[in-house]
Amino acid sequence: MSESVGDGASGTADAFGGLSPNPDWRSLPLFDRSGWSRVRFGDVVQNVNETERDPAGAGLERFIGLEHLEPGSLHVRSWGNVADGTTFTRRCRPGQVLFGKRRAYQRKVAVAEFDAVVSGDIYVLAPKDGRLLPELLPFICLSERFYEHAVGTSAGSLSPRTNWSSLAGFEFDLPPLEAQRRIAEVLWAVDEAIDRMAGSEGAVRLLIEAKLDEFLYDGASWPLFDCRDLFLESPKNGFSPQTTSDPAGIPTLSISAIRDGKVAGDGNLKYANVQANEVDRFRLYPDDILIVRGNGNRYLCGCAGVVEQIPEGCFYPDLLIRLRFRDGTLLPKFAVLQWNEKKTHTRLLSKAKSTNGIWKINGKDVQSHILAVPPIDQQQFFLNQFEATLSVGEALRNELSKLCNLQRSVMNVVMREIT
């Protein structure tokens, strides 16, 4: 492979949070468009509808639901067992591409690596007539233009779906087979690097989790307290007036601002046209802690984040609860680490109740939640160790992001619209 596509970071930021293609790439022999032909997706791809009414009798052991596909990843890393029961009958075979047709904005595309039956919300795709290499098909489905088309042709409000006839009508320029082969080699080489990097980052995450579990549960017997005995004030739900995207209003957070133990304002802000005195009680300050009071995903319910950098005057919405611990009890960052730790979080989740598909906890649940309270110097000692390990994970995530941007950028050059 003689061509070099360079570093994805050399592109420019695009509206999707990734990178736009580096204009210099278009002159590379790899992207020479002479001999490329205009095709419709349905001309070169078939929607495979092979059914297996008795999966177990056919020797199929696994099924794949939409929940088993990871957004942005081409690998199927989880599945269900047919022996446990399934109503799925559509069959997939190794090498076929799985495309989530429900909520296409989630970008759920994967390559089947084993025989299975799949959800009716998943298309099973394969090349037809030998004009498209199987190795290139999944990347076409991950490209920005295809993604925009799938989302734009989806129908339905609560659970939008795109139909096959709409996908089949998508038009793009198809390279000759040899060019497809070289492009696919580049993309799969990057994917292999992404997989290795993700494995390393995941190992760091597991190390952090193991160290925290050991500190809390396998080391010294730290004193335990109900949270009501640790709080500076009673837990307080937020305030949710009508919001807009107009930055002239007072900033507030969306529920997705709680992420990885932090309150992330970037990309998670809305604005309310209210008087300042209406939101004074709900303004946030550094070291405030917010927890998710309600979420459709049970495992996100009760998750916590600590406020670090948010716009001045920002307040929080009703589906979040603010916590403030008394000085000398729990350091905010340590409190959030413990709160989100798997065993600790599972105890809180046992109190959650579901209403209309939303899992919720309340102030009473929070006040009775039990936390360990090591001496402050021990909390700080652990935080120092945690930050050192976290910096390694952060560096790996940054490199992983660059690789993902590179992969997307290459495919966006291939799929760009010529006007």
N, C-alpha and C positions, 0 to 999 in steps of 0.2 A: 504494500500500500504506500505509494509514493507521495500522495497529496497530504498536506497538513492543514487542518482546519483552524489551528490556533486555539487561543484561550477564549472560552465563552465570555469571560469578563471583559473582553475588548469590545463588546457590543454596547448598546445603549439601553437604558431602562425602558420597558414597554408598559402598556396599560394592564398587563396581566401579572405584574410583579416579577417577571423574568427578564430576559434580555432580548432585544431585537437583533436580527442578524447583522453581523459585521459586513458592511457593504463590500469590503475587499474579498470576502469569500466567494462572491458571485463570479469572480473572474477565474476561480480555480478550475482546473480541468474536471474535477469531480462534479462540478455543477454546470458544465457546458450543456446547454439545453438543445443543441442541434440534435435532431433525431427523436426528440421527445414528442409524444402524441397526446392530444386532448382526449380524455375519456370520462365517462360517468362511472361513479363508484360501483353501481350495479352492473356495469359492463364487464368488470374484472373481478368482482367479489360476489360470492353467493351467500345467501342467508340459509345456513344448513338447518334443516328441521328434521333431523333423524330422531325418532322417538324410541323409548324403551319402556314399555308399560310395566315390566317386572324387572326393575334394576337388579335386585338381589339374585333373581333367577338367571340373569345374564352375566352374573359374576362381577357386577359393579359394586364396589365397596364404599365409594365416597360420593357426596353431593356438594355442589357449590351454590351458595346463595349470594345475593347481591352484597350482603354484609361481609362476605369472605373476600371480596375484592378490595384492595387498598388503593385509594386515589393516587394516581400518578405512578404506580408501580406495575410492572408487567409480570410480576411473579405471584402465583397463588400460594400463600403460606399458611392458609387455614382452610378448613372444610368441615362438613358434617359427615356422620357415618350413616350409611343407608340402613344398617341394622337397627338404628335407633328410630327409624321411620322417616319417610319423606313422601311428598306428593309430586315431586319433580319427575318429569318423564323425558325432557329434551336431553339428548346425549351429546357429549363433546368427546373429542379424541385428541391425543397429544399433537401439538402444533397448531391447532385451531385457535382462533382469536375470540376471546370473550369480551363483549361490549355491553356495559350496563345501559339499557335503554330508558330506565326510569331515573329521573333526576340526573340527566346527562352532565349537568354542571359539576358533578362530583368527579368527573374524569376517571371512571372506573373501567379500565381496559387491562386485560391480562392475556397471557398465552397459556393455554392448557398444557400441563406437563404430565397428565395422567388421564385415563378414561374415567368419566363421571357422568352424572346427570346434573343439570343446572336449572336454576330458577327460570320461570317464564318471563322475568324481567331482564333476562340476559340474552342477547343475540349471540349465536355461534356463527362465526364468519370464517370463510376460507376462500383463497383465490380460485378462479375458474379460468379455463381455456389457456392456462400456461403463460399469460401475459404479465402477471404480477407475481413476484417472488413472495413466498410465505413469510420470509424473514423481514420484509419491508412493511407488510400489512399493519402490524400493531403500531408502528410509528406514524403511519398515515392517520390512524384513529386517534393518536395523541396530539396531532398537530393542531395549532391554534385555529386554522381555517376550518378544519373538520369539526372541531369542538364548537366553534361558533355556529356552524350549520346545524349540528345536532341540537344545541340548546335553542336556537332560533326556530326550529321546526317542531319543538316539543309542544304538546297541548295538555291542558289540565292545570289547575291552580295549586292544589295541595300536593300532588304527586305527578308532575308533568312527565310525559313519555314522548319519545320520538318514534315514528313508525318507519318500517323498512322502506316503503316507497319514497319517503322523504330523504332518507340516507342514500338510497340508490341513485337519486338524482344529483348528488353532489358531484361537481366537475373539478378535475385537476389535470395537471400535465404529468404523464407517466414516462419516466426515463426508459431507455432500452434496457434489456435484461442485464447486460454487463455493468452498466452504470448503476442499476438497482443493487447489484451484488456488492459493488464497492461502497455504495452509500450505507447499505445494511451492515457491512463489516465495521465501518466507523461507528455507527450507532450502537451495535451490540458490544463493541469494545468499550465504549463509554459506559454502557449499561453494566458490564462486568465490573468496571471500576467503581461505579455507584454501589453495586451490591456489596463489594468488599468494604467500601468506606462506611456504608450503613451498618454492616456487621460490627465494625470497630466501634462506631458510635454507640450501637446498642450494647456492646460489652461494657463500655464506660458507664452507661446508664444503669446496667445491672449491678456493677460494682458499687455505684453510689447507693442504690437501693439496699444492697446487702450490708454496707457499712452502717447505714442509718438504722436498719433493723437490728443489727448487732448492738449498736450503741443504746437503743431504746429498750431492747428486750433481753439481750443475752449478756449484758455487762452488769454494772451495779444496779441495785434495786432502787430506782429513783422514786421519790414520793409521788403519789398520784392525787390529783385534785379534780373535783367537778369544775367545769369552766366558770360557773357562776362565782366561784371563789377567787378567780384569777382576773376577771374582767374589770376594767376601769369604769365601764358603763354597760348598761344592758345592750344586747345586740339590737341593731336598728335596721329595719328594712328601708330601702331607698324610696325614691320618688320618681314617677314616670309620667311627666306631662307629654303632650304631643311634641314630636321632634321633626326636624327637617335637616337638610344638608347645608343650610345657609350658615356659614361661620359667623354671621353677625349675632347669632344667639349665644346663649351660655352653654359651654360644652358639657356633655354627659357621655356616659359609656354605654356600649352595647354589651350584652352578656358574654360575647366571645372575647372580651378584654382579659378574662381570667385565663392565663395560659402559662404552663410550665412554672407554676409557683409565683408568677408575677402578674401585675396589672399592666397590660400593654395598651397604651393609648393609641399608638400608631395604627391607623386603619380601622379603629374600633370606636370612633367618635361620632356622635350625633349632636344636634344643637337644638336648644329649646328657647322659644320666645317667651320668657317668663321674667318676672321681677326678681332682682337679686335676693331680696329678703324672703322669697318663697323657697329658695333652695339653700339658704344659709346652713340649716341643720344637716344638710346632706353633702356638704362640700368635703372634699378629700384632701388629706395632707400626707406627706411622706411618712412611711411606716404604718399607715392605716392598713388594715387587712380586710379584704372582701372575700366572701364565700358565695358560691352559687346556691341560691335558695330553691330554684326550680329549673328543671331541664328535661327535655324529652329523652335524653340519654341518661339512664340511671347512674352510670358510672361517673358522669360529669357533675351530677348533683352533689353538693357539699364540698366541691373542690375549692381550694383557697389560693389567693394571690396577694402579695404585698405590694403596696403602692411605692413606686420609686420615682418615675418621671411621667407626669401627666400635665396637661395645660393648667395654668393657674385658674382657680375658681371652678374646676370641674366637679360635678356631683355624680352620684351613682343612682341607678334605676331600681325599681321595686323588686326585681327578681334577684337582687344581690343583697347581702346582709353585711353590715360593717361591724368589725370587731376591734376593740382596743384593749390591750392587756396592761395591767398595772405594772409600773416600774418595779424591777426586782423579781418579777415572776418569770416571764418568758420573753426573750428577745424576739422581735417581730419575724425576722427571717427564720429563726429556729422554730418558732411556733408554726409557721406555714409549712416548713419541711415535715414536722411531725404530723400536722393536720392532714397532709396529702399522702403520708406514708401508708402503704397498702393495708396493713392490719388496723391502723388507727382509722383510716377512711372507711374500711369495711364495717367497723363498729358503728360509725355514724350512719352509714347507708342502711343498716338494719332498722333504723327508725324512720326511713323515708317512706312516704305514702304516695300512691299514684292516683291522680285525678285527671280524667280526660287525656290520658297518655302522657301527662307531665308528672315527673317525680319531684316531690317537694319535701323539704325539712322546714321546721319552724324554730322560733326563738327558744321555745321550751326544749326542743331536741338539742339545740346548740348549748344551752346553759347546763344541761345534764351530761354533756359529752365529757369524757374523762381523758386528761392528758398527764403525761409525766413531766415533772419539773425538776430537772437537774440544777445544780448550782450554776449561776450565771457564768462563772469562769469556765466550767465544763461545756456549757452551751457554746461559748465563744471559741473554745478550743476545737470543738467539732466543726463549727462553721468555717474556721480557717482551713481545716483539712478538706472540707467539702468544696470550698471555693477553688482550691488548687486542682482538685480532680475535675471540677466543673469546667475550668478553663481548657482542659484537654478536650472534653466533650464539645465545647463551643468551637474550638479550632477545627475539630472533625466535622461539625455541622456546617461550618463556613465552606470547607472544601467540598462537602457533599452538595451544597447549594450551587457552587460553581460548576460542578460536573452536570448537575441536572439542567442548569441554564445552558451549558454547552450542548447537551443532547437536544433540548428544545430548539435552540438556535439553528442547529444543523437542519433539523426537520422543517423549520419554518422557511429556510432558504429553498429547500426542495419544493415545498408546497406553496410558495408565494404566488400570488395572482399577478399575471402579466397583463398590463393594460396598454 
